[in-house]
Amino acid sequence: MKKKYPLLGIIVIVIIVLLLIFWYRQKLEEKRIEEEIQRNYKEMGPGWPDFIRPSPAEEVPLNEAGNRP
């Protein structure tokens, strides 16, 4: 039995392979970013969140209008 559309099958396979390649590259990029974040945390040392979180003295309460005085 002869196939009617062999080119269509090849095109579908190529599209699937390209999608798998792009998906794999995206996963590698996410993994690289996650490793970079972890490395940056280690370089900051312990207590780095203290630099990011505002201290209680810096937190100014809101007035009745919802603005900071």
mmCIF file as Biopython writes it, N, C-alpha, C and O atoms, coordinates in Angstrom:
data_model
#
loop_
_atom_site.group_PDB
_atom_site.id
_atom_site.type_symbol
_atom_site.label_atom_id
_atom_site.label_alt_id
_atom_site.label_comp_id
_atom_site.label_asym_id
_atom_site.label_entity_id
_atom_site.label_seq_id
_atom_site.pdbx_PDB_ins_code
_atom_site.Cartn_x
_atom_site.Cartn_y
_atom_site.Cartn_z
_atom_site.occupancy
_atom_site.B_iso_or_equiv
_atom_site.auth_seq_id
_atom_site.auth_asym_id
_atom_site.pdbx_PDB_model_num
ATOM 1   N N  . MET A ? 1  ? 0.844  -1.182 0.000  1.0 0.0 1  A 1 
ATOM 2   C CA . MET A ? 1  ? 0.000  0.000  0.000  1.0 0.0 1  A 1 
ATOM 3   C C  . MET A ? 1  ? 0.888  1.244  0.000  1.0 0.0 1  A 1 
ATOM 4   O O  . MET A ? 1  ? 1.822  1.350  0.795  1.0 0.0 1  A 1 
ATOM 5   N N  . LYS A ? 2  ? 0.596  2.160  -0.878 1.0 0.0 2  A 1 
ATOM 6   C CA . LYS A ? 2  ? 1.413  3.363  -1.043 1.0 0.0 2  A 1 
ATOM 7   C C  . LYS A ? 2  ? 0.871  4.501  -0.174 1.0 0.0 2  A 1 
ATOM 8   O O  . LYS A ? 2  ? -0.339 4.715  -0.097 1.0 0.0 2  A 1 
ATOM 9   N N  . LYS A ? 3  ? 1.782  5.226  0.476  1.0 0.0 3  A 1 
ATOM 10  C CA . LYS A ? 3  ? 1.357  6.368  1.283  1.0 0.0 3  A 1 
ATOM 11  C C  . LYS A ? 3  ? 0.974  7.519  0.364  1.0 0.0 3  A 1 
ATOM 12  O O  . LYS A ? 3  ? 1.612  7.760  -0.661 1.0 0.0 3  A 1 
ATOM 13  N N  . LYS A ? 4  ? -0.087 8.227  0.757  1.0 0.0 4  A 1 
ATOM 14  C CA . LYS A ? 4  ? -0.545 9.337  -0.071 1.0 0.0 4  A 1 
ATOM 15  C C  . LYS A ? 4  ? 0.270  10.603 0.190  1.0 0.0 4  A 1 
ATOM 16  O O  . LYS A ? 4  ? 0.642  11.317 -0.741 1.0 0.0 4  A 1 
ATOM 17  N N  . TYR A ? 5  ? 0.539  10.869 1.454  1.0 0.0 5  A 1 
ATOM 18  C CA . TYR A ? 5  ? 1.189  12.136 1.807  1.0 0.0 5  A 1 
ATOM 19  C C  . TYR A ? 5  ? 2.426  11.891 2.668  1.0 0.0 5  A 1 
ATOM 20  O O  . TYR A ? 5  ? 2.377  12.136 3.873  1.0 0.0 5  A 1 
ATOM 21  N N  . PRO A ? 6  ? 3.514  11.423 2.104  1.0 0.0 6  A 1 
ATOM 22  C CA . PRO A ? 6  ? 4.709  11.195 2.934  1.0 0.0 6  A 1 
ATOM 23  C C  . PRO A ? 6  ? 5.316  12.504 3.429  1.0 0.0 6  A 1 
ATOM 24  O O  . PRO A ? 6  ? 5.910  12.542 4.506  1.0 0.0 6  A 1 
ATOM 25  N N  . LEU A ? 7  ? 5.171  13.582 2.648  1.0 0.0 7  A 1 
ATOM 26  C CA . LEU A ? 7  ? 5.732  14.878 3.045  1.0 0.0 7  A 1 
ATOM 27  C C  . LEU A ? 7  ? 5.038  15.406 4.298  1.0 0.0 7  A 1 
ATOM 28  O O  . LEU A ? 7  ? 5.676  16.020 5.154  1.0 0.0 7  A 1 
ATOM 29  N N  . LEU A ? 8  ? 3.735  15.169 4.405  1.0 0.0 8  A 1 
ATOM 30  C CA . LEU A ? 8  ? 2.984  15.632 5.572  1.0 0.0 8  A 1 
ATOM 31  C C  . LEU A ? 8  ? 3.502  14.966 6.850  1.0 0.0 8  A 1 
ATOM 32  O O  . LEU A ? 8  ? 3.632  15.625 7.882  1.0 0.0 8  A 1 
ATOM 33  N N  . GLY A ? 9  ? 3.792  13.684 6.787  1.0 0.0 9  A 1 
ATOM 34  C CA . GLY A ? 9  ? 4.332  12.977 7.948  1.0 0.0 9  A 1 
ATOM 35  C C  . GLY A ? 9  ? 5.689  13.510 8.352  1.0 0.0 9  A 1 
ATOM 36  O O  . GLY A ? 9  ? 5.974  13.654 9.541  1.0 0.0 9  A 1 
ATOM 37  N N  . ILE A ? 10 ? 6.534  13.806 7.364  1.0 0.0 10 A 1 
ATOM 38  C CA . ILE A ? 10 ? 7.861  14.359 7.654  1.0 0.0 10 A 1 
ATOM 39  C C  . ILE A ? 10 ? 7.729  15.727 8.305  1.0 0.0 10 A 1 
ATOM 40  O O  . ILE A ? 10 ? 8.447  16.036 9.256  1.0 0.0 10 A 1 
ATOM 41  N N  . ILE A ? 11 ? 6.815  16.550 7.799  1.0 0.0 11 A 1 
ATOM 42  C CA . ILE A ? 11 ? 6.623  17.894 8.360  1.0 0.0 11 A 1 
ATOM 43  C C  . ILE A ? 11 ? 6.138  17.800 9.809  1.0 0.0 11 A 1 
ATOM 44  O O  . ILE A ? 11 ? 6.606  18.545 10.670 1.0 0.0 11 A 1 
ATOM 45  N N  . VAL A ? 12 ? 5.209  16.891 10.074 1.0 0.0 12 A 1 
ATOM 46  C CA . VAL A ? 12 ? 4.696  16.728 11.439 1.0 0.0 12 A 1 
ATOM 47  C C  . VAL A ? 12 ? 5.819  16.288 12.380 1.0 0.0 12 A 1 
ATOM 48  O O  . VAL A ? 12 ? 5.926  16.799 13.495 1.0 0.0 12 A 1 
ATOM 49  N N  . ILE A ? 13 ? 6.646  15.355 11.943 1.0 0.0 13 A 1 
ATOM 50  C CA . ILE A ? 13 ? 7.759  14.887 12.777 1.0 0.0 13 A 1 
ATOM 51  C C  . ILE A ? 13 ? 8.746  16.023 13.038 1.0 0.0 13 A 1 
ATOM 52  O O  . ILE A ? 13 ? 9.231  16.168 14.160 1.0 0.0 13 A 1 
ATOM 53  N N  . VAL A ? 14 ? 9.049  16.831 12.021 1.0 0.0 14 A 1 
ATOM 54  C CA . VAL A ? 14 ? 9.974  17.961 12.194 1.0 0.0 14 A 1 
ATOM 55  C C  . VAL A ? 14 ? 9.406  18.965 13.190 1.0 0.0 14 A 1 
ATOM 56  O O  . VAL A ? 14 ? 10.139 19.480 14.035 1.0 0.0 14 A 1 
ATOM 57  N N  . ILE A ? 15 ? 8.110  19.248 13.099 1.0 0.0 15 A 1 
ATOM 58  C CA . ILE A ? 15 ? 7.489  20.201 14.028 1.0 0.0 15 A 1 
ATOM 59  C C  . ILE A ? 15 ? 7.561  19.668 15.460 1.0 0.0 15 A 1 
ATOM 60  O O  . ILE A ? 15 ? 7.860  20.420 16.387 1.0 0.0 15 A 1 
ATOM 61  N N  . ILE A ? 16 ? 7.290  18.382 15.641 1.0 0.0 16 A 1 
ATOM 62  C CA . ILE A ? 16 ? 7.352  17.791 16.984 1.0 0.0 16 A 1 
ATOM 63  C C  . ILE A ? 16 ? 8.776  17.870 17.536 1.0 0.0 16 A 1 
ATOM 64  O O  . ILE A ? 16 ? 8.969  18.199 18.707 1.0 0.0 16 A 1 
ATOM 65  N N  . VAL A ? 17 ? 9.763  17.572 16.705 1.0 0.0 17 A 1 
ATOM 66  C CA . VAL A ? 17 ? 11.160 17.632 17.149 1.0 0.0 17 A 1 
ATOM 67  C C  . VAL A ? 17 ? 11.537 19.063 17.525 1.0 0.0 17 A 1 
ATOM 68  O O  . VAL A ? 17 ? 12.204 19.282 18.536 1.0 0.0 17 A 1 
ATOM 69  N N  . LEU A ? 18 ? 11.116 20.038 16.721 1.0 0.0 18 A 1 
ATOM 70  C CA . LEU A ? 18 ? 11.422 21.439 17.040 1.0 0.0 18 A 1 
ATOM 71  C C  . LEU A ? 18 ? 10.769 21.857 18.356 1.0 0.0 18 A 1 
ATOM 72  O O  . LEU A ? 18 ? 11.390 22.548 19.165 1.0 0.0 18 A 1 
ATOM 73  N N  . LEU A ? 19 ? 9.529  21.446 18.573 1.0 0.0 19 A 1 
ATOM 74  C CA . LEU A ? 19 ? 8.864  21.779 19.835 1.0 0.0 19 A 1 
ATOM 75  C C  . LEU A ? 19 ? 9.594  21.157 21.027 1.0 0.0 19 A 1 
ATOM 76  O O  . LEU A ? 19 ? 9.742  21.793 22.071 1.0 0.0 19 A 1 
ATOM 77  N N  . LEU A ? 20 ? 10.046 19.917 20.867 1.0 0.0 20 A 1 
ATOM 78  C CA . LEU A ? 20 ? 10.799 19.280 21.951 1.0 0.0 20 A 1 
ATOM 79  C C  . LEU A ? 20 ? 12.111 20.004 22.222 1.0 0.0 20 A 1 
ATOM 80  O O  . LEU A ? 20 ? 12.510 20.156 23.377 1.0 0.0 20 A 1 
ATOM 81  N N  . ILE A ? 21 ? 12.784 20.450 21.166 1.0 0.0 21 A 1 
ATOM 82  C CA . ILE A ? 21 ? 14.047 21.182 21.336 1.0 0.0 21 A 1 
ATOM 83  C C  . ILE A ? 21 ? 13.808 22.490 22.080 1.0 0.0 21 A 1 
ATOM 84  O O  . ILE A ? 21 ? 14.549 22.818 23.007 1.0 0.0 21 A 1 
ATOM 85  N N  . PHE A ? 22 ? 12.771 23.249 21.681 1.0 0.0 22 A 1 
ATOM 86  C CA . PHE A ? 22 ? 12.495 24.521 22.351 1.0 0.0 22 A 1 
ATOM 87  C C  . PHE A ? 22 ? 12.087 24.299 23.806 1.0 0.0 22 A 1 
ATOM 88  O O  . PHE A ? 22 ? 12.472 25.071 24.684 1.0 0.0 22 A 1 
ATOM 89  N N  . TRP A ? 23 ? 11.304 23.240 24.065 1.0 0.0 23 A 1 
ATOM 90  C CA . TRP A ? 23 ? 10.896 22.938 25.430 1.0 0.0 23 A 1 
ATOM 91  C C  . TRP A ? 23 ? 12.113 22.603 26.287 1.0 0.0 23 A 1 
ATOM 92  O O  . TRP A ? 23 ? 12.218 23.071 27.421 1.0 0.0 23 A 1 
ATOM 93  N N  . TYR A ? 24 ? 13.030 21.798 25.756 1.0 0.0 24 A 1 
ATOM 94  C CA . TYR A ? 24 ? 14.231 21.402 26.492 1.0 0.0 24 A 1 
ATOM 95  C C  . TYR A ? 24 ? 15.117 22.614 26.775 1.0 0.0 24 A 1 
ATOM 96  O O  . TYR A ? 24 ? 15.661 22.748 27.871 1.0 0.0 24 A 1 
ATOM 97  N N  . ARG A ? 25 ? 15.260 23.495 25.783 1.0 0.0 25 A 1 
ATOM 98  C CA . ARG A ? 25 ? 16.074 24.701 25.995 1.0 0.0 25 A 1 
ATOM 99  C C  . ARG A ? 25 ? 15.452 25.585 27.065 1.0 0.0 25 A 1 
ATOM 100 O O  . ARG A ? 25 ? 16.172 26.181 27.867 1.0 0.0 25 A 1 
ATOM 101 N N  . GLN A ? 26 ? 14.125 25.679 27.092 1.0 0.0 26 A 1 
ATOM 102 C CA . GLN A ? 26 ? 13.448 26.479 28.108 1.0 0.0 26 A 1 
ATOM 103 C C  . GLN A ? 26 ? 13.716 25.901 29.499 1.0 0.0 26 A 1 
ATOM 104 O O  . GLN A ? 26 ? 13.973 26.650 30.441 1.0 0.0 26 A 1 
ATOM 105 N N  . LYS A ? 27 ? 13.657 24.583 29.631 1.0 0.0 27 A 1 
ATOM 106 C CA . LYS A ? 27 ? 13.924 23.944 30.919 1.0 0.0 27 A 1 
ATOM 107 C C  . LYS A ? 27 ? 15.366 24.203 31.354 1.0 0.0 27 A 1 
ATOM 108 O O  . LYS A ? 27 ? 15.619 24.473 32.528 1.0 0.0 27 A 1 
ATOM 109 N N  . LEU A ? 28 ? 16.317 24.121 30.408 1.0 0.0 28 A 1 
ATOM 110 C CA . LEU A ? 28 ? 17.712 24.393 30.754 1.0 0.0 28 A 1 
ATOM 111 C C  . LEU A ? 28 ? 17.889 25.838 31.217 1.0 0.0 28 A 1 
ATOM 112 O O  . LEU A ? 28 ? 18.632 26.105 32.161 1.0 0.0 28 A 1 
ATOM 113 N N  . GLU A ? 29 ? 17.205 26.766 30.549 1.0 0.0 29 A 1 
ATOM 114 C CA . GLU A ? 29 ? 17.299 28.178 30.924 1.0 0.0 29 A 1 
ATOM 115 C C  . GLU A ? 29 ? 16.735 28.390 32.331 1.0 0.0 29 A 1 
ATOM 116 O O  . GLU A ? 29 ? 17.328 29.109 33.135 1.0 0.0 29 A 1 
ATOM 117 N N  . GLU A ? 30 ? 15.595 27.768 32.631 1.0 0.0 30 A 1 
ATOM 118 C CA . GLU A ? 30 ? 15.018 27.893 33.969 1.0 0.0 30 A 1 
ATOM 119 C C  . GLU A ? 30 ? 15.964 27.321 35.024 1.0 0.0 30 A 1 
ATOM 120 O O  . GLU A ? 30 ? 16.121 27.896 36.101 1.0 0.0 30 A 1 
ATOM 121 N N  . LYS A ? 31 ? 16.590 26.197 34.712 1.0 0.0 31 A 1 
ATOM 122 C CA . LYS A ? 31 ? 17.521 25.581 35.655 1.0 0.0 31 A 1 
ATOM 123 C C  . LYS A ? 31 ? 18.736 26.479 35.867 1.0 0.0 31 A 1 
ATOM 124 O O  . LYS A ? 31 ? 19.217 26.610 36.993 1.0 0.0 31 A 1 
ATOM 125 N N  . ARG A ? 32 ? 19.242 27.103 34.791 1.0 0.0 32 A 1 
ATOM 126 C CA . ARG A ? 32 ? 20.393 27.990 34.904 1.0 0.0 32 A 1 
ATOM 127 C C  . ARG A ? 32 ? 20.054 29.201 35.770 1.0 0.0 32 A 1 
ATOM 128 O O  . ARG A ? 32 ? 20.859 29.617 36.603 1.0 0.0 32 A 1 
ATOM 129 N N  . ILE A ? 33 ? 18.868 29.763 35.574 1.0 0.0 33 A 1 
ATOM 130 C CA . ILE A ? 33 ? 18.454 30.922 36.362 1.0 0.0 33 A 1 
ATOM 131 C C  . ILE A ? 33 ? 18.325 30.539 37.832 1.0 0.0 33 A 1 
ATOM 132 O O  . ILE A ? 33 ? 18.749 31.287 38.713 1.0 0.0 33 A 1 
ATOM 133 N N  . GLU A ? 34 ? 17.737 29.366 38.095 1.0 0.0 34 A 1 
ATOM 134 C CA . GLU A ? 34 ? 17.589 28.912 39.480 1.0 0.0 34 A 1 
ATOM 135 C C  . GLU A ? 34 ? 18.950 28.718 40.143 1.0 0.0 34 A 1 
ATOM 136 O O  . GLU A ? 34 ? 19.130 29.084 41.305 1.0 0.0 34 A 1 
ATOM 137 N N  . GLU A ? 35 ? 19.912 28.144 39.411 1.0 0.0 35 A 1 
ATOM 138 C CA . GLU A ? 35 ? 21.255 27.960 39.971 1.0 0.0 35 A 1 
ATOM 139 C C  . GLU A ? 35 ? 21.929 29.304 40.221 1.0 0.0 35 A 1 
ATOM 140 O O  . GLU A ? 35 ? 22.647 29.461 41.208 1.0 0.0 35 A 1 
ATOM 141 N N  . GLU A ? 36 ? 21.705 30.271 39.340 1.0 0.0 36 A 1 
ATOM 142 C CA . GLU A ? 36 ? 22.294 31.597 39.530 1.0 0.0 36 A 1 
ATOM 143 C C  . GLU A ? 36 ? 21.709 32.276 40.764 1.0 0.0 36 A 1 
ATOM 144 O O  . GLU A ? 36 ? 22.428 32.936 41.513 1.0 0.0 36 A 1 
ATOM 145 N N  . ILE A ? 37 ? 20.409 32.114 40.973 1.0 0.0 37 A 1 
ATOM 146 C CA . ILE A ? 37 ? 19.777 32.691 42.159 1.0 0.0 37 A 1 
ATOM 147 C C  . ILE A ? 37 ? 20.363 32.061 43.418 1.0 0.0 37 A 1 
ATOM 148 O O  . ILE A ? 37 ? 20.688 32.765 44.374 1.0 0.0 37 A 1 
ATOM 149 N N  . GLN A ? 38 ? 20.497 30.734 43.420 1.0 0.0 38 A 1 
ATOM 150 C CA . GLN A ? 38 ? 21.067 30.058 44.586 1.0 0.0 38 A 1 
ATOM 151 C C  . GLN A ? 38 ? 22.505 30.515 44.842 1.0 0.0 38 A 1 
ATOM 152 O O  . GLN A ? 38 ? 22.906 30.698 45.991 1.0 0.0 38 A 1 
ATOM 153 N N  . ARG A ? 39 ? 23.270 30.696 43.777 1.0 0.0 39 A 1 
ATOM 154 C CA . ARG A ? 39 ? 24.656 31.151 43.929 1.0 0.0 39 A 1 
ATOM 155 C C  . ARG A ? 39 ? 24.683 32.566 44.511 1.0 0.0 39 A 1 
ATOM 156 O O  . ARG A ? 39 ? 25.520 32.872 45.360 1.0 0.0 39 A 1 
ATOM 157 N N  . ASN A ? 40 ? 23.772 33.428 44.057 1.0 0.0 40 A 1 
ATOM 158 C CA . ASN A ? 40 ? 23.722 34.791 44.581 1.0 0.0 40 A 1 
ATOM 159 C C  . ASN A ? 40 ? 23.348 34.797 46.057 1.0 0.0 40 A 1 
ATOM 160 O O  . ASN A ? 40 ? 23.874 35.604 46.825 1.0 0.0 40 A 1 
ATOM 161 N N  . TYR A ? 41 ? 22.440 33.900 46.466 1.0 0.0 41 A 1 
ATOM 162 C CA . TYR A ? 41 ? 22.078 33.809 47.880 1.0 0.0 41 A 1 
ATOM 163 C C  . TYR A ? 41 ? 23.298 33.444 48.710 1.0 0.0 41 A 1 
ATOM 164 O O  . TYR A ? 41 ? 23.525 34.018 49.775 1.0 0.0 41 A 1 
ATOM 165 N N  . LYS A ? 42 ? 24.089 32.482 48.219 1.0 0.0 42 A 1 
ATOM 166 C CA . LYS A ? 42 ? 25.270 32.054 48.966 1.0 0.0 42 A 1 
ATOM 167 C C  . LYS A ? 42 ? 26.305 33.167 49.046 1.0 0.0 42 A 1 
ATOM 168 O O  . LYS A ? 42 ? 26.980 33.311 50.065 1.0 0.0 42 A 1 
ATOM 169 N N  . GLU A ? 43 ? 26.441 33.966 47.967 1.0 0.0 43 A 1 
ATOM 170 C CA . GLU A ? 43 ? 27.419 35.057 47.974 1.0 0.0 43 A 1 
ATOM 171 C C  . GLU A ? 43 ? 27.016 36.152 48.951 1.0 0.0 43 A 1 
ATOM 172 O O  . GLU A ? 43 ? 27.876 36.802 49.546 1.0 0.0 43 A 1 
ATOM 173 N N  . MET A ? 44 ? 25.698 36.362 49.121 1.0 0.0 44 A 1 
ATOM 174 C CA . MET A ? 44 ? 25.246 37.400 50.045 1.0 0.0 44 A 1 
ATOM 175 C C  . MET A ? 44 ? 25.526 36.995 51.492 1.0 0.0 44 A 1 
ATOM 176 O O  . MET A ? 44 ? 25.659 37.858 52.361 1.0 0.0 44 A 1 
ATOM 177 N N  . GLY A ? 45 ? 25.613 35.725 51.751 1.0 0.0 45 A 1 
ATOM 178 C CA . GLY A ? 45 ? 25.892 35.252 53.093 1.0 0.0 45 A 1 
ATOM 179 C C  . GLY A ? 45 ? 24.626 35.129 53.920 1.0 0.0 45 A 1 
ATOM 180 O O  . GLY A ? 45 ? 23.530 35.421 53.442 1.0 0.0 45 A 1 
ATOM 181 N N  . PRO A ? 46 ? 24.783 34.694 55.166 1.0 0.0 46 A 1 
ATOM 182 C CA . PRO A ? 46 ? 23.597 34.560 56.016 1.0 0.0 46 A 1 
ATOM 183 C C  . PRO A ? 46 ? 23.061 35.944 56.364 1.0 0.0 46 A 1 
ATOM 184 O O  . PRO A ? 46 ? 23.827 36.902 56.477 1.0 0.0 46 A 1 
ATOM 185 N N  . GLY A ? 47 ? 21.794 36.042 56.527 1.0 0.0 47 A 1 
ATOM 186 C CA . GLY A ? 47 ? 21.200 37.315 56.917 1.0 0.0 47 A 1 
ATOM 187 C C  . GLY A ? 47 ? 20.963 38.265 55.772 1.0 0.0 47 A 1 
ATOM 188 O O  . GLY A ? 47 ? 20.636 39.430 56.001 1.0 0.0 47 A 1 
ATOM 189 N N  . TRP A ? 48 ? 21.118 37.800 54.523 1.0 0.0 48 A 1 
ATOM 190 C CA . TRP A ? 48 ? 20.860 38.724 53.406 1.0 0.0 48 A 1 
ATOM 191 C C  . TRP A ? 48 ? 19.430 39.215 53.366 1.0 0.0 48 A 1 
ATOM 192 O O  . TRP A ? 48 ? 19.199 40.315 52.864 1.0 0.0 48 A 1 
ATOM 193 N N  . PRO A ? 49 ? 18.425 38.448 53.878 1.0 0.0 49 A 1 
ATOM 194 C CA . PRO A ? 49 ? 17.064 38.994 53.818 1.0 0.0 49 A 1 
ATOM 195 C C  . PRO A ? 49 ? 16.904 40.253 54.651 1.0 0.0 49 A 1 
ATOM 196 O O  . PRO A ? 49 ? 16.008 41.056 54.388 1.0 0.0 49 A 1 
ATOM 197 N N  . ASP A ? 50 ? 17.764 40.443 55.661 1.0 0.0 50 A 1 
ATOM 198 C CA . ASP A ? 50 ? 17.659 41.645 56.486 1.0 0.0 50 A 1 
ATOM 199 C C  . ASP A ? 50 ? 17.902 42.900 55.666 1.0 0.0 50 A 1 
ATOM 200 O O  . ASP A ? 50 ? 17.374 43.963 55.993 1.0 0.0 50 A 1 
ATOM 201 N N  . PHE A ? 51 ? 18.696 42.793 54.600 1.0 0.0 51 A 1 
ATOM 202 C CA . PHE A ? 51 ? 18.946 43.962 53.770 1.0 0.0 51 A 1 
ATOM 203 C C  . PHE A ? 51 ? 17.746 44.265 52.883 1.0 0.0 51 A 1 
ATOM 204 O O  . PHE A ? 51 ? 17.543 45.410 52.478 1.0 0.0 51 A 1 
ATOM 205 N N  . ILE A ? 52 ? 16.961 43.255 52.584 1.0 0.0 52 A 1 
ATOM 206 C CA . ILE A ? 52 ? 15.837 43.436 51.667 1.0 0.0 52 A 1 
ATOM 207 C C  . ILE A ? 52 ? 14.587 43.871 52.421 1.0 0.0 52 A 1 
ATOM 208 O O  . ILE A ? 52 ? 13.870 44.766 51.973 1.0 0.0 52 A 1 
ATOM 209 N N  . ARG A ? 53 ? 14.322 43.239 53.570 1.0 0.0 53 A 1 
ATOM 210 C CA . ARG A ? 53 ? 13.132 43.575 54.339 1.0 0.0 53 A 1 
ATOM 211 C C  . ARG A ? 53 ? 13.328 44.920 55.034 1.0 0.0 53 A 1 
ATOM 212 O O  . ARG A ? 53 ? 14.396 45.163 55.596 1.0 0.0 53 A 1 
ATOM 213 N N  . PRO A ? 54 ? 12.339 45.789 55.011 1.0 0.0 54 A 1 
ATOM 214 C CA . PRO A ? 54 ? 12.481 47.054 55.742 1.0 0.0 54 A 1 
ATOM 215 C C  . PRO A ? 54 ? 12.434 46.804 57.245 1.0 0.0 54 A 1 
ATOM 216 O O  . PRO A ? 54 ? 11.703 45.939 57.726 1.0 0.0 54 A 1 
ATOM 217 N N  . SER A ? 55 ? 13.209 47.560 57.954 1.0 0.0 55 A 1 
ATOM 218 C CA . SER A ? 55 ? 13.194 47.412 59.407 1.0 0.0 55 A 1 
ATOM 219 C C  . SER A ? 55 ? 11.914 48.052 59.949 1.0 0.0 55 A 1 
ATOM 220 O O  . SER A ? 55 ? 11.305 48.873 59.264 1.0 0.0 55 A 1 
ATOM 221 N N  . PRO A ? 56 ? 11.498 47.692 61.160 1.0 0.0 56 A 1 
ATOM 222 C CA . PRO A ? 56 ? 10.271 48.291 61.711 1.0 0.0 56 A 1 
ATOM 223 C C  . PRO A ? 56 ? 10.355 49.807 61.812 1.0 0.0 56 A 1 
ATOM 224 O O  . PRO A ? 56 ? 9.332  50.486 61.716 1.0 0.0 56 A 1 
ATOM 225 N N  . ALA A ? 57 ? 11.551 50.352 62.003 1.0 0.0 57 A 1 
ATOM 226 C CA . ALA A ? 57 ? 11.689 51.805 62.100 1.0 0.0 57 A 1 
ATOM 227 C C  . ALA A ? 57 ? 11.392 52.473 60.760 1.0 0.0 57 A 1 
ATOM 228 O O  . ALA A ? 57 ? 10.944 53.620 60.732 1.0 0.0 57 A 1 
ATOM 229 N N  . GLU A ? 58 ? 11.635 51.772 59.646 1.0 0.0 58 A 1 
ATOM 230 C CA . GLU A ? 58 ? 11.391 52.362 58.333 1.0 0.0 58 A 1 
ATOM 231 C C  . GLU A ? 58 ? 9.929  52.276 57.925 1.0 0.0 58 A 1 
ATOM 232 O O  . GLU A ? 58 ? 9.492  53.008 57.037 1.0 0.0 58 A 1 
ATOM 233 N N  . GLU A ? 59 ? 9.160  51.384 58.567 1.0 0.0 59 A 1 
ATOM 234 C CA . GLU A ? 59 ? 7.757  51.228 58.212 1.0 0.0 59 A 1 
ATOM 235 C C  . GLU A ? 59 ? 6.961  52.354 58.859 1.0 0.0 59 A 1 
ATOM 236 O O  . GLU A ? 59 ? 6.848  52.423 60.083 1.0 0.0 59 A 1 
ATOM 237 N N  . VAL A ? 60 ? 6.417  53.226 58.037 1.0 0.0 60 A 1 
ATOM 238 C CA . VAL A ? 60 ? 5.653  54.365 58.534 1.0 0.0 60 A 1 
ATOM 239 C C  . VAL A ? 60 ? 4.175  54.020 58.422 1.0 0.0 60 A 1 
ATOM 240 O O  . VAL A ? 60 ? 3.720  53.616 57.352 1.0 0.0 60 A 1 
ATOM 241 N N  . PRO A ? 61 ? 3.418  54.169 59.501 1.0 0.0 61 A 1 
ATOM 242 C CA . PRO A ? 61 ? 1.989  53.842 59.412 1.0 0.0 61 A 1 
ATOM 243 C C  . PRO A ? 61 ? 1.250  54.836 58.520 1.0 0.0 61 A 1 
ATOM 244 O O  . PRO A ? 61 ? 1.674  55.979 58.352 1.0 0.0 61 A 1 
ATOM 245 N N  . LEU A ? 62 ? 0.134  54.374 57.949 1.0 0.0 62 A 1 
ATOM 246 C CA . LEU A ? 62 ? -0.673 55.232 57.085 1.0 0.0 62 A 1 
ATOM 247 C C  . LEU A ? 62 ? -1.608 56.074 57.940 1.0 0.0 62 A 1 
ATOM 248 O O  . LEU A ? 62 ? -2.042 55.646 59.009 1.0 0.0 62 A 1 
ATOM 249 N N  . ASN A ? 63 ? -1.917 57.286 57.456 1.0 0.0 63 A 1 
ATOM 250 C CA . ASN A ? 63 ? -2.900 58.118 58.142 1.0 0.0 63 A 1 
ATOM 251 C C  . ASN A ? 63 ? -4.302 57.745 57.665 1.0 0.0 63 A 1 
ATOM 252 O O  . ASN A ? 63 ? -4.461 56.778 56.920 1.0 0.0 63 A 1 
ATOM 253 N N  . GLU A ? 64 ? -5.328 58.505 58.087 1.0 0.0 64 A 1 
ATOM 254 C CA . GLU A ? 64 ? -6.709 58.159 57.737 1.0 0.0 64 A 1 
ATOM 255 C C  . GLU A ? 64 ? -6.952 58.185 56.235 1.0 0.0 64 A 1 
ATOM 256 O O  . GLU A ? 64 ? -7.775 57.420 55.733 1.0 0.0 64 A 1 
ATOM 257 N N  . ALA A ? 65 ? -6.257 59.043 55.514 1.0 0.0 65 A 1 
ATOM 258 C CA . ALA A ? 65 ? -6.464 59.161 54.071 1.0 0.0 65 A 1 
ATOM 259 C C  . ALA A ? 65 ? -5.746 58.045 53.306 1.0 0.0 65 A 1 
ATOM 260 O O  . ALA A ? 65 ? -5.916 57.919 52.094 1.0 0.0 65 A 1 
ATOM 261 N N  . GLY A ? 66 ? -4.953 57.243 53.998 1.0 0.0 66 A 1 
ATOM 262 C CA . GLY A ? 66 ? -4.242 56.158 53.334 1.0 0.0 66 A 1 
ATOM 263 C C  . GLY A ? 66 ? -2.899 56.577 52.779 1.0 0.0 66 A 1 
ATOM 264 O O  . GLY A ? 66 ? -2.287 55.843 52.002 1.0 0.0 66 A 1 
ATOM 265 N N  . ASN A ? 67 ? -2.429 57.767 53.174 1.0 0.0 67 A 1 
ATOM 266 C CA . ASN A ? 67 ? -1.134 58.260 52.700 1.0 0.0 67 A 1 
ATOM 267 C C  . ASN A ? 67 ? -0.111 58.171 53.817 1.0 0.0 67 A 1 
ATOM 268 O O  . ASN A ? 67 ? -0.454 58.098 54.997 1.0 0.0 67 A 1 
ATOM 269 N N  . ARG A ? 68 ? 1.135  58.177 53.425 1.0 0.0 68 A 1 
ATOM 270 C CA . ARG A ? 68 ? 2.198  58.199 54.425 1.0 0.0 68 A 1 
ATOM 271 C C  . ARG A ? 68 ? 2.469  59.661 54.798 1.0 0.0 68 A 1 
ATOM 272 O O  . ARG A ? 68 ? 2.573  60.515 53.918 1.0 0.0 68 A 1 
ATOM 273 N N  . PRO A ? 69 ? 2.583  59.948 56.085 1.0 0.0 69 A 1 
ATOM 274 C CA . PRO A ? 69 ? 2.822  61.350 56.491 1.0 0.0 69 A 1 
ATOM 275 C C  . PRO A ? 69 ? 4.199  61.838 56.104 1.0 0.0 69 A 1 
ATOM 276 O O  . PRO A ? 69 ? 4.546  62.988 56.376 1.0 0.0 69 A 1 
#
